[in-house]
């Protein structure tokens, strides 16, 4: 799993929101969301915006401060 996806999972976990609820709030299909959160798919910019809105955070919160080069 990439550092980006691991960080995203951590932010979602910290928010205390279930994947089912996140799916409902974002409109991203539950199976698709789970697949992407498991690192078996790529999130789009639109996905990140929807997730940030659903969690009530700035989209920059979803990106780790340090990414590998």
N, C-alpha and C positions, 0 to 999 in steps of 0.2 A: 504494500500500500504506500502510495506517495506521501510525502510530508504534507502536501496540500490537503489531501483527503483525510489524513489523520487529524490535522488541525481542524478541519471542518467538522469531523465527527466529535471532537472535543468541545467545540463551541456549541454544537447541538445538544450534547450531553449536559453541558453546564446550564443551558437554558431549561433543562428538565422537560423538554418536549419529546414525545414519542415520534417514531418515524411515521406512524399512521396519522397522527395529528399534523405533522409537518407536510405530509403528502396532501392531506385535505386542504390545508391552508395555502399551499403553493400551486396546487393543480398538477403537480408532477405525479404520475402514476406510482403507486406504492412499490410495485415490483421494480420499476425503473429507478426509483430513488434508492431502494435497498441495493440494487446492483451497482449503482454508481458509488454509494457510500462504502461498498465492499472493495472498491478499486477496480471494478470490472466494467468501466465505462467512463466517459469524459463528461464533466459538467460543462454546460454552456454558460456564457456570460448572463444570459437570461435566467438560467437556473440559479446562479449566484444572487442575482437581484431579487428573485422571488423568495429565496431562502432568507436573505437579509431582511426583507420586508416582513416575512412571517415571524421571524425571531425578534423583530423590533430593534435591529442593530444596523449600523452602517456597514455597507458591503466590505469595507476595508477590514472589519473585524474578522471576516471569514478567511483572510489571507494571512498566513504566518509572516512574522516580521523578517525572518531569514529563510530564503529559499536556496536550494543548491544551484550552483551555476550550470 
